[in-house]
Amino acid sequence: MLEKLSAFGEQVRTCRQRAEDAKRKAERTSDWASKIHFLKMETRWLALARSYELTGVISANLDRRAQFGEPARAGERRESQKVVDGTVDTLSQLVWLASIVESGDDAIFGTNLDGIITSWNKGAERLFGHSAEEAIGQPAAILIPPERRREEYAILSQIRQGDRVDHCETIRRRKDGTLIDVSLTISPIRGAGGKVVGGSGIARDISERKRSEAQIAVLSREAEHRAKNLLANVKAMVHLSQSDTLDGLKKAIEGRIDALANVHSLFVRSRWTGAELRSLVEQELSPYAGGGEMRTLINGPAVVLKPDAAQAMAMALHELATNAAKYGALSAATGQVRVEWSYVEDGQLVCRWTEAGGPLITPPTRRGFGTSVLETMIRDGLKGRVRLDWRAEGLACEIAVAM
């Protein structure tokens, strides 16, 4: 027991000595700013000394419990032993509670009624970055961003009245100046006679939960926007679709809806950030790339299109592929389609669709859905540029959109 007290006694003496040094410096200096600084240092060192004193007494009494915990012979237990055991049991409970506080993940700290920090656990060190030596004796305002200082006044007012502040979600500041979302609970501490002497605070890091909530909100708004946009595209597609037969009209609409569904699958994979242009092209041309023949050639840098641009490009590629399969290069066994894209000097993305090896073609006599969707979605929707060249050897299409 004496060894335990001696070990902590050395730490207590060191803290008190530093407190005396700070007090002497405060008395000698004539600068008020320095005087206040040294007096604060004295308060912090004295608070730390008291903490070491309590820890030493508790630790030493635990050893004492081990001595008195040996089995006693019948009839030899004295009344004084019961008193000692009762004292040691109480101290054991205190140590057990202190161990829980010290080893917990949450930040746990105490303050007096003036808002000065009086205790500080390891969880508080991890969460806020201040060591116990740095925090004890400092105002709790070091944890509060300037724009939230009114919170401190409201909290102290409630604690002085004996009221508890329960699960208040707010923002606090770390030692390095970064801000952190926390759930804060502060309970009044009562001394002799039930008088409130301070507050005990528990701060829990809820940054990850806040980030998740923000991400869910963004995704919800994005999903709502995409749903409205998709329905608008379907509506336009139905109005613009043409066919000589009802069955042909149904098939045309089904193919275009499938194209939209496919690009939305790519959105889900990317968590609604967009879709890679290469994936869009490969997805649309995959039915014509089998059999071991090089019927489709795809070349271009890695490009991720935003959802609006990806949706418009998917529809454009679908119309070009459908037209090529019916009347152009993909309708012949020897036909080929080359799709290439690159950036130009003004920052635009230019995608080129070139057909070759198919039947000789002639320019269409009427403006069909393919042309309408290119103009509606590329020109009007994305403020892009579309150029169609109906060459005899095959269609050449150039699409330019701003990135």
C-alpha positions as a Markdown table, in Angstrom:
| # | Residue | x | y | z |
|---|---|---|---|---|
| 1 | Met | 0.0 | 0.0 | 0.0 |
| 2 | Leu | 2.8 | 2.4 | 0.9 |
| 3 | Glu | 4.5 | 1.7 | -2.4 |
| 4 | Lys | 1.3 | 2.5 | -4.3 |
| 5 | Leu | 0.9 | 5.8 | -2.4 |
| 6 | Ser | 4.6 | 6.6 | -2.9 |
| 7 | Ala | 4.4 | 6.1 | -6.7 |
| 8 | Phe | 1.4 | 8.4 | -7.0 |
| 9 | Gly | 2.8 | 10.7 | -4.4 |
| 10 | Glu | 5.7 | 11.5 | -6.6 |
| 11 | Gln | 3.3 | 12.5 | -9.4 |
| 12 | Val | 1.3 | 14.6 | -7.0 |
| 13 | Arg | 4.5 | 16.4 | -5.7 |
| 14 | Thr | 5.6 | 17.1 | -9.3 |
| 15 | Cys | 2.2 | 18.6 | -10.2 |
| 16 | Arg | 2.1 | 20.8 | -7.1 |
| 17 | Gln | 5.6 | 21.9 | -7.7 |
| 18 | Arg | 4.7 | 23.0 | -11.2 |
| 19 | Ala | 1.6 | 24.7 | -9.8 |
| 20 | Glu | 3.8 | 26.7 | -7.4 |
| 21 | Asp | 6.2 | 27.6 | -10.2 |
| 22 | Ala | 3.2 | 28.9 | -12.2 |
| 23 | Lys | 1.9 | 30.9 | -9.2 |
| 24 | Arg | 5.3 | 32.5 | -8.6 |
| 25 | Lys | 5.6 | 33.5 | -12.3 |
| 26 | Ala | 2.1 | 35.1 | -12.1 |
| 27 | Glu | 3.1 | 37.1 | -9.0 |
| 28 | Arg | 6.3 | 38.4 | -10.7 |
| 29 | Thr | 5.0 | 39.4 | -14.1 |
| 30 | Ser | 3.4 | 42.8 | -14.6 |
| 31 | Asp | 1.8 | 41.8 | -17.9 |
| 32 | Trp | -1.9 | 41.0 | -17.3 |
| 33 | Ala | -2.1 | 38.5 | -20.3 |
| 34 | Ser | 0.9 | 36.6 | -18.9 |
| 35 | Lys | -0.5 | 36.7 | -15.4 |
| 36 | Ile | -3.8 | 35.2 | -16.5 |
| 37 | His | -2.0 | 32.5 | -18.4 |
| 38 | Phe | 0.2 | 31.5 | -15.4 |
| 39 | Leu | -2.8 | 31.4 | -13.1 |
| 40 | Lys | -4.6 | 29.1 | -15.5 |
| 41 | Met | -1.6 | 26.9 | -15.6 |
| 42 | Glu | -1.6 | 26.8 | -11.8 |
| 43 | Thr | -5.3 | 25.7 | -11.8 |
| 44 | Arg | -4.7 | 23.0 | -14.3 |
| 45 | Trp | -1.7 | 21.5 | -12.3 |
| 46 | Leu | -3.6 | 21.6 | -9.1 |
| 47 | Ala | -6.6 | 19.8 | -10.7 |
| 48 | Leu | -4.2 | 17.1 | -12.1 |
| 49 | Ala | -2.6 | 16.7 | -8.6 |
| 50 | Arg | -6.0 | 16.1 | -7.1 |
| 51 | Ser | -6.7 | 13.5 | -9.7 |
| 52 | Tyr | -3.5 | 11.6 | -9.0 |
| 53 | Glu | -4.2 | 11.8 | -5.2 |
| 54 | Leu | -7.6 | 10.1 | -5.7 |
| 55 | Thr | -6.2 | 7.5 | -8.0 |
| 56 | Gly | -3.4 | 6.7 | -5.5 |
| 57 | Val | -5.8 | 6.3 | -2.6 |
| 58 | Ile | -8.2 | 4.0 | -4.6 |
| 59 | Ser | -5.3 | 1.9 | -5.9 |
| 60 | Ala | -3.7 | 1.5 | -2.5 |
| 61 | Asn | -7.0 | 0.5 | -0.9 |
| 62 | Leu | -7.5 | -2.2 | -3.5 |
| 63 | Asp | -4.3 | -3.8 | -2.3 |
| 64 | Arg | -5.6 | -3.5 | 1.2 |
| 65 | Arg | -8.7 | -5.4 | 0.2 |
| 66 | Ala | -6.6 | -8.3 | -1.0 |
| 67 | Gln | -5.0 | -8.5 | 2.4 |
| 68 | Phe | -8.4 | -8.6 | 4.3 |
| 69 | Gly | -10.0 | -10.8 | 1.7 |
| 70 | Glu | -8.3 | -14.0 | 3.0 |
| 71 | Pro | -10.7 | -16.5 | 4.6 |
| 72 | Ala | -11.0 | -15.9 | 8.4 |
| 73 | Arg | -11.4 | -18.6 | 11.0 |
| 74 | Ala | -14.8 | -19.0 | 12.6 |
| 75 | Gly | -15.4 | -16.6 | 15.4 |
| 76 | Glu | -12.3 | -14.4 | 14.7 |
| 77 | Arg | -14.0 | -11.8 | 12.4 |
| 78 | Arg | -14.2 | -8.5 | 14.3 |
| 79 | Glu | -16.6 | -5.6 | 13.9 |
| 80 | Ser | -13.7 | -3.4 | 12.8 |
| 81 | Gln | -13.1 | -5.9 | 9.9 |
| 82 | Lys | -16.7 | -5.2 | 8.7 |
| 83 | Val | -16.0 | -1.5 | 8.6 |
| 84 | Val | -12.8 | -2.1 | 6.6 |
| 85 | Asp | -14.5 | -4.4 | 4.2 |
| 86 | Gly | -17.4 | -2.0 | 3.7 |
| 87 | Thr | -14.9 | 0.8 | 2.9 |
| 88 | Val | -12.9 | -1.3 | 0.5 |
| 89 | Asp | -16.1 | -2.5 | -1.2 |
| 90 | Thr | -17.1 | 1.1 | -1.8 |
| 91 | Leu | -13.6 | 1.9 | -3.1 |
| 92 | Ser | -13.7 | -1.2 | -5.3 |
| 93 | Gln | -16.9 | 0.0 | -6.9 |
| 94 | Leu | -15.4 | 3.4 | -7.5 |
| 95 | Val | -12.4 | 1.9 | -9.2 |
| 96 | Trp | -14.7 | -0.3 | -11.3 |
| 97 | Leu | -16.6 | 2.7 | -12.4 |
| 98 | Ala | -13.5 | 4.7 | -13.0 |
| 99 | Ser | -12.1 | 1.9 | -15.2 |
| 100 | Ile | -15.3 | 1.9 | -17.3 |
| 101 | Val | -15.0 | 5.7 | -17.7 |
| 102 | Glu | -11.3 | 5.6 | -18.6 |
| 103 | Ser | -11.5 | 2.7 | -21.1 |
| 104 | Gly | -14.8 | 3.6 | -22.8 |
| 105 | Asp | -14.8 | 4.7 | -26.5 |
| 106 | Asp | -17.0 | 7.7 | -25.8 |
| 107 | Ala | -15.4 | 11.0 | -24.6 |
| 108 | Ile | -16.3 | 11.5 | -20.9 |
| 109 | Phe | -15.3 | 14.7 | -19.1 |
| 110 | Gly | -16.3 | 16.8 | -16.1 |
| 111 | Thr | -16.7 | 20.5 | -15.6 |
| 112 | Asn | -17.4 | 22.9 | -12.8 |
| 113 | Leu | -20.2 | 25.4 | -12.8 |
| 114 | Asp | -18.0 | 27.9 | -14.6 |
| 115 | Gly | -17.5 | 25.5 | -17.5 |
| 116 | Ile | -13.9 | 24.7 | -16.6 |
| 117 | Ile | -12.8 | 21.1 | -17.4 |
| 118 | Thr | -12.0 | 19.1 | -14.2 |
| 119 | Ser | -11.6 | 15.6 | -15.6 |
| 120 | Trp | -10.8 | 14.1 | -19.0 |
| 121 | Asn | -10.7 | 10.4 | -20.1 |
| 122 | Lys | -8.8 | 8.6 | -22.8 |
| 123 | Gly | -11.9 | 8.6 | -25.1 |
| 124 | Ala | -11.9 | 12.4 | -24.9 |
| 125 | Glu | -8.2 | 12.5 | -25.8 |
| 126 | Arg | -8.9 | 10.3 | -28.9 |
| 127 | Leu | -12.0 | 12.3 | -30.0 |
| 128 | Phe | -10.8 | 15.8 | -29.4 |
| 129 | Gly | -7.0 | 15.5 | -29.6 |
| 130 | His | -6.3 | 17.2 | -26.3 |
| 131 | Ser | -4.4 | 15.3 | -23.6 |
| 132 | Ala | -5.6 | 15.3 | -20.0 |
| 133 | Glu | -2.8 | 17.7 | -19.1 |
| 134 | Glu | -3.8 | 20.1 | -21.9 |
| 135 | Ala | -7.6 | 20.0 | -21.2 |
| 136 | Ile | -7.9 | 20.0 | -17.4 |
| 137 | Gly | -8.2 | 23.5 | -16.2 |
| 138 | Gln | -9.2 | 24.9 | -19.6 |
| 139 | Pro | -12.7 | 26.2 | -20.3 |
| 140 | Ala | -14.9 | 23.8 | -22.2 |
| 141 | Ala | -15.2 | 26.6 | -24.8 |
| 142 | Ile | -12.0 | 25.2 | -26.4 |
| 143 | Leu | -14.2 | 22.4 | -27.8 |
| 144 | Ile | -16.9 | 24.7 | -29.1 |
| 145 | Pro | -16.8 | 26.5 | -32.5 |
| 146 | Pro | -17.2 | 30.3 | -32.1 |
| 147 | Glu | -20.6 | 30.3 | -33.9 |
| 148 | Arg | -22.0 | 27.8 | -31.3 |
| 149 | Arg | -20.8 | 29.6 | -28.1 |
| 150 | Arg | -24.4 | 30.3 | -27.1 |
| 151 | Glu | -24.9 | 26.6 | -26.6 |
| 152 | Glu | -22.4 | 26.6 | -23.7 |
| 153 | Tyr | -24.4 | 29.3 | -21.9 |
| 154 | Ala | -27.7 | 27.4 | -22.3 |
| 155 | Ile | -26.0 | 24.1 | -21.2 |
| 156 | Leu | -24.5 | 25.7 | -18.1 |
| 157 | Ser | -27.8 | 27.3 | -17.2 |
| 158 | Gln | -29.6 | 23.9 | -17.4 |
| 159 | Ile | -26.9 | 22.2 | -15.3 |
| 160 | Arg | -27.0 | 24.9 | -12.6 |
| 161 | Gln | -30.8 | 24.3 | -12.3 |
| 162 | Gly | -30.1 | 20.5 | -11.9 |
| 163 | Asp | -31.5 | 19.6 | -15.4 |
| 164 | Arg | -30.0 | 17.1 | -17.8 |
| 165 | Val | -29.0 | 17.8 | -21.4 |
| 166 | Asp | -29.9 | 14.6 | -23.2 |
| 167 | His | -28.6 | 13.5 | -26.6 |
| 168 | Cys | -28.1 | 16.9 | -28.1 |
| 169 | Glu | -26.7 | 16.6 | -31.6 |
| 170 | Thr | -24.2 | 19.4 | -32.3 |
| 171 | Ile | -20.8 | 20.2 | -33.7 |
| 172 | Arg | -17.6 | 20.4 | -31.7 |
| 173 | Arg | -14.0 | 21.3 | -32.6 |
| 174 | Arg | -10.8 | 19.2 | -32.3 |
| 175 | Lys | -7.4 | 20.4 | -31.2 |
| 176 | Asp | -6.3 | 20.7 | -34.9 |
| 177 | Gly | -9.3 | 22.9 | -35.7 |
| 178 | Thr | -11.3 | 20.3 | -37.6 |
| 179 | Leu | -15.1 | 20.0 | -36.8 |
| 180 | Ile | -16.8 | 16.8 | -35.7 |
| 181 | Asp | -20.5 | 15.8 | -35.4 |
| 182 | Val | -21.2 | 14.6 | -31.8 |
| 183 | Ser | -24.2 | 13.5 | -29.7 |
| 184 | Leu | -23.8 | 15.3 | -26.4 |
| 185 | Thr | -25.3 | 14.3 | -23.0 |
| 186 | Ile | -24.5 | 16.3 | -19.9 |
| 187 | Ser | -25.7 | 15.5 | -16.4 |
| 188 | Pro | -25.5 | 17.6 | -13.2 |
| 189 | Ile | -23.1 | 16.4 | -10.5 |
| 190 | Arg | -24.3 | 16.8 | -7.0 |
| 191 | Gly | -22.1 | 17.2 | -3.9 |
| 192 | Ala | -22.9 | 17.2 | -0.2 |
| 193 | Gly | -26.5 | 17.9 | 0.6 |
| 194 | Gly | -27.5 | 17.4 | -3.1 |
| 195 | Lys | -26.2 | 20.8 | -4.3 |
| 196 | Val | -25.1 | 20.9 | -7.9 |
| 197 | Val | -21.3 | 21.3 | -8.1 |
| 198 | Gly | -20.6 | 20.6 | -11.8 |
| 199 | Gly | -21.5 | 18.6 | -14.9 |
| 200 | Ser | -20.5 | 15.3 | -16.4 |
| 201 | Gly | -20.4 | 15.2 | -20.2 |
| 202 | Ile | -20.5 | 12.3 | -22.6 |
| 203 | Ala | -19.7 | 13.0 | -26.3 |
| 204 | Arg | -20.2 | 10.4 | -29.0 |
| 205 | Asp | -18.8 | 10.6 | -32.5 |
| 206 | Ile | -21.7 | 10.5 | -35.0 |
| 207 | Ser | -19.8 | 11.7 | -38.0 |
| 208 | Glu | -20.2 | 8.5 | -39.9 |
| 209 | Arg | -24.0 | 8.4 | -39.3 |
| 210 | Lys | -24.2 | 12.1 | -40.5 |
| 211 | Arg | -22.3 | 11.3 | -43.6 |
| 212 | Ser | -24.6 | 8.3 | -44.3 |
| 213 | Glu | -27.7 | 10.4 | -43.8 |
| 214 | Ala | -26.3 | 13.1 | -46.1 |
| 215 | Gln | -25.5 | 10.5 | -48.8 |
| 216 | Ile | -29.0 | 9.0 | -48.5 |
| 217 | Ala | -30.6 | 12.4 | -48.9 |
| 218 | Val | -28.5 | 13.1 | -52.0 |
| 219 | Leu | -29.3 | 9.7 | -53.5 |
| 220 | Ser | -33.0 | 10.2 | -52.8 |
| 221 | Arg | -33.0 | 13.6 | -54.5 |
| 222 | Glu | -31.0 | 12.1 | -57.4 |
| 223 | Ala | -33.4 | 9.1 | -57.7 |
| 224 | Glu | -36.4 | 11.4 | -57.8 |
| 225 | His | -34.8 | 13.6 | -60.5 |
| 226 | Arg | -33.8 | 10.5 | -62.5 |
| 227 | Ala | -37.3 | 9.0 | -62.2 |
| 228 | Lys | -38.9 | 12.2 | -63.5 |
| 229 | Asn | -36.3 | 12.5 | -66.3 |
| 230 | Leu | -36.8 | 8.8 | -67.3 |
| 231 | Leu | -40.6 | 9.2 | -67.5 |
| 232 | Ala | -40.2 | 12.3 | -69.6 |
| 233 | Asn | -37.9 | 10.4 | -72.0 |
| 234 | Val | -40.4 | 7.5 | -72.2 |
| 235 | Lys | -43.2 | 10.0 | -72.9 |
| 236 | Ala | -41.2 | 11.7 | -75.7 |
| 237 | Met | -40.2 | 8.3 | -77.1 |
| 238 | Val | -43.8 | 7.1 | -77.3 |
| 239 | His | -44.9 | 10.3 | -79.0 |
| 240 | Leu | -42.1 | 10.2 | -81.6 |
| 241 | Ser | -42.1 | 6.5 | -82.4 |
| 242 | Gln | -43.5 | 5.5 | -85.8 |
| 243 | Ser | -44.1 | 2.2 | -87.6 |
| 244 | Asp | -46.3 | 0.9 | -90.4 |
| 245 | Thr | -47.8 | -1.7 | -88.1 |
| 246 | Leu | -49.0 | -1.9 | -84.5 |
| 247 | Asp | -46.6 | -4.9 | -83.9 |
| 248 | Gly | -43.7 | -2.9 | -85.3 |
| 249 | Leu | -44.6 | 0.1 | -83.1 |
| 250 | Lys | -44.6 | -2.2 | -80.0 |
| 251 | Lys | -41.2 | -3.7 | -80.9 |
| 252 | Ala | -39.7 | -0.3 | -81.5 |
| 253 | Ile | -40.9 | 1.0 | -78.1 |
| 254 | Glu | -39.8 | -2.1 | -76.3 |
| 255 | Gly | -36.3 | -1.8 | -77.8 |
| 256 | Arg | -36.0 | 1.8 | -76.7 |
| 257 | Ile | -37.2 | 1.1 | -73.2 |
| 258 | Asp | -34.7 | -1.7 | -73.0 |
| 259 | Ala | -32.0 | 0.7 | -73.9 |
| 260 | Leu | -33.0 | 3.1 | -71.1 |
| 261 | Ala | -33.2 | 0.1 | -68.6 |
| 262 | Asn | -29.7 | -1.0 | -69.6 |
| 263 | Val | -28.2 | 2.4 | -68.9 |
| 264 | His | -29.9 | 2.7 | -65.6 |
| 265 | Ser | -28.3 | -0.6 | -64.6 |
| 266 | Leu | -25.0 | 1.1 | -65.2 |
| 267 | Phe | -26.1 | 4.0 | -63.0 |
| 268 | Val | -26.8 | 1.6 | -60.1 |
| 269 | Arg | -23.4 | 0.0 | -60.4 |
| 270 | Ser | -21.7 | 3.4 | -60.2 |
| 271 | Arg | -24.0 | 4.6 | -57.4 |
| 272 | Trp | -25.6 | 7.1 | -59.7 |
| 273 | Thr | -22.4 | 8.9 | -60.5 |
| 274 | Gly | -22.8 | 8.2 | -64.3 |
| 275 | Ala | -21.8 | 5.5 | -66.8 |
| 276 | Glu | -18.7 | 4.8 | -68.8 |
| 277 | Leu | -19.0 | 5.6 | -72.5 |
| 278 | Arg | -17.2 | 2.3 | -73.5 |
| 279 | Ser | -19.8 | 0.3 | -71.4 |
| 280 | Leu | -22.6 | 2.1 | -73.2 |
| 281 | Val | -21.2 | 1.3 | -76.6 |
| 282 | Glu | -20.3 | -2.3 | -75.8 |
| 283 | Gln | -23.7 | -2.9 | -74.3 |
| 284 | Glu | -25.5 | -1.7 | -77.4 |
| 285 | Leu | -23.3 | -3.5 | -79.9 |
| 286 | Ser | -22.9 | -6.8 | -78.0 |
| 287 | Pro | -25.6 | -8.6 | -79.9 |
| 288 | Tyr | -23.7 | -8.0 | -83.2 |
| 289 | Ala | -20.1 | -8.7 | -81.9 |
| 290 | Gly | -20.4 | -12.5 | -81.7 |
| 291 | Gly | -19.4 | -15.3 | -84.0 |
| 292 | Gly | -15.7 | -14.5 | -83.9 |
| 293 | Glu | -16.0 | -11.9 | -86.6 |
| 294 | Met | -14.7 | -8.3 | -86.1 |
| 295 | Arg | -18.0 | -6.7 | -86.9 |
| 296 | Thr | -17.6 | -3.9 | -84.4 |
| 297 | Leu | -14.5 | -1.8 | -83.6 |
| 298 | Ile | -14.5 | 0.3 | -80.4 |
| 299 | Asn | -11.8 | 2.8 | -79.5 |
| 300 | Gly | -11.5 | 5.8 | -77.2 |
| 301 | Pro | -10.2 | 7.0 | -73.8 |
| 302 | Ala | -11.9 | 6.3 | -70.5 |
| 303 | Val | -14.9 | 8.7 | -70.2 |
| 304 | Val | -17.6 | 8.7 | -67.5 |
| 305 | Leu | -20.7 | 10.5 | -68.7 |
| 306 | Lys | -23.0 | 12.1 | -66.2 |
| 307 | Pro | -26.5 | 10.5 | -65.9 |
| 308 | Asp | -28.2 | 13.0 | -68.3 |
| 309 | Ala | -25.5 | 12.7 | -70.9 |
| 310 | Ala | -25.3 | 9.0 | -70.5 |
| 311 | Gln | -29.0 | 8.5 | -71.0 |
| 312 | Ala | -29.1 | 10.7 | -74.1 |
| 313 | Met | -26.0 | 8.9 | -75.5 |
| 314 | Ala | -27.5 | 5.5 | -74.8 |
| 315 | Met | -30.7 | 6.3 | -76.7 |
| 316 | Ala | -28.6 | 7.7 | -79.6 |
| 317 | Leu | -26.5 | 4.6 | -79.8 |
| 318 | His | -29.6 | 2.4 | -79.7 |
| 319 | Glu | -31.1 | 4.2 | -82.6 |
| 320 | Leu | -27.9 | 4.0 | -84.6 |
| 321 | Ala | -27.5 | 0.3 | -83.9 |
| 322 | Thr | -31.2 | -0.4 | -84.7 |
| 323 | Asn | -30.9 | 1.5 | -88.0 |
| 324 | Ala | -27.7 | -0.3 | -88.9 |
| 325 | Ala | -29.2 | -3.7 | -88.1 |
| 326 | Lys | -32.3 | -3.0 | -90.3 |
| 327 | Tyr | -30.8 | -1.1 | -93.3 |
| 328 | Gly | -27.1 | -0.5 | -92.8 |
| 329 | Ala | -23.8 | -2.3 | -92.1 |
| 330 | Leu | -25.1 | -4.7 | -89.5 |
| 331 | Ser | -27.7 | -6.0 | -91.9 |
| 332 | Ala | -25.0 | -7.6 | -94.0 |
| 333 | Ala | -22.6 | -10.4 | -92.9 |
| 334 | Thr | -19.6 | -8.5 | -94.0 |
| 335 | Gly | -20.6 | -5.1 | -92.6 |
| 336 | Gln | -18.7 | -3.3 | -89.9 |
| 337 | Val | -19.3 | -0.5 | -87.4 |
| 338 | Arg | -16.5 | 1.6 | -86.0 |
| 339 | Val | -17.2 | 3.7 | -82.9 |
| 340 | Glu | -14.5 | 6.1 | -81.8 |
| 341 | Trp | -14.4 | 9.1 | -79.4 |
| 342 | Ser | -12.0 | 11.7 | -78.3 |
| 343 | Tyr | -11.7 | 15.2 | -76.8 |
| 344 | Val | -11.2 | 18.2 | -79.0 |
| 345 | Glu | -9.6 | 21.6 | -78.2 |
| 346 | Asp | -12.7 | 23.3 | -76.9 |
| 347 | Gly | -13.2 | 20.6 | -74.3 |
| 348 | Gln | -16.0 | 18.9 | -76.1 |
| 349 | Leu | -16.3 | 15.1 | -76.4 |
| 350 | Val | -16.8 | 14.0 | -80.0 |
| 351 | Cys | -18.1 | 10.5 | -80.7 |
| 352 | Arg | -18.0 | 9.1 | -84.3 |
| 353 | Trp | -20.1 | 6.3 | -85.6 |
| 354 | Thr | -18.9 | 5.0 | -89.0 |
| 355 | Glu | -20.5 | 2.1 | -91.0 |
| 356 | Ala | -18.8 | 0.2 | -93.9 |
| 357 | Gly | -19.2 | -3.0 | -95.8 |
| 358 | Gly | -23.0 | -3.0 | -95.9 |
| 359 | Pro | -25.5 | -2.5 | -98.7 |
| 360 | Leu | -25.5 | 0.7 | -100.6 |
| 361 | Ile | -27.8 | 3.2 | -98.9 |
| 362 | Thr | -29.7 | 6.3 | -100.0 |
| 363 | Pro | -30.7 | 9.2 | -97.8 |
| 364 | Pro | -34.1 | 8.7 | -96.1 |
| 365 | Thr | -37.1 | 10.5 | -97.6 |
| 366 | Arg | -38.7 | 11.2 | -94.3 |
| 367 | Arg | -37.5 | 12.3 | -90.9 |
| 368 | Gly | -37.8 | 9.2 | -88.6 |
| 369 | Phe | -37.6 | 8.7 | -84.9 |
| 370 | Gly | -33.8 | 8.1 | -85.0 |
| 371 | Thr | -33.2 | 11.6 | -86.3 |
| 372 | Ser | -35.8 | 13.0 | -84.0 |
| 373 | Val | -34.3 | 11.5 | -80.9 |
| 374 | Leu | -30.8 | 12.6 | -81.8 |
| 375 | Glu | -32.0 | 16.2 | -82.3 |
| 376 | Thr | -34.3 | 16.2 | -79.2 |
| 377 | Met | -31.9 | 14.6 | -76.7 |
| 378 | Ile | -28.5 | 15.7 | -78.0 |
| 379 | Arg | -29.2 | 19.1 | -79.5 |
| 380 | Asp | -32.0 | 20.3 | -77.2 |
| 381 | Gly | -31.3 | 18.3 | -74.0 |
| 382 | Leu | -27.5 | 18.5 | -73.9 |
| 383 | Lys | -26.9 | 21.5 | -76.2 |
| 384 | Gly | -24.8 | 19.3 | -78.3 |
| 385 | Arg | -24.1 | 18.9 | -82.0 |
| 386 | Val | -25.2 | 16.1 | -84.3 |
| 387 | Arg | -24.1 | 15.6 | -87.9 |
| 388 | Leu | -25.5 | 12.8 | -90.1 |
| 389 | Asp | -23.7 | 11.9 | -93.4 |
| 390 | Trp | -25.7 | 9.4 | -95.5 |
| 391 | Arg | -22.8 | 8.1 | -97.6 |
| 392 | Ala | -23.5 | 5.4 | -100.2 |
| 393 | Glu | -21.0 | 3.1 | -98.4 |
| 394 | Gly | -22.6 | 3.6 | -95.1 |
| 395 | Leu | -23.9 | 6.1 | -92.5 |
| 396 | Ala | -21.4 | 8.3 | -90.7 |
| 397 | Cys | -22.6 | 10.1 | -87.6 |
| 398 | Glu | -20.8 | 12.6 | -85.4 |
| 399 | Ile | -22.0 | 13.6 | -82.0 |
| 400 | Ala | -20.4 | 16.4 | -79.9 |
| 401 | Val | -21.3 | 17.2 | -76.3 |
| 402 | Ala | -19.8 | 19.6 | -73.8 |
| 403 | Met | -18.1 | 17.9 | -70.8 |
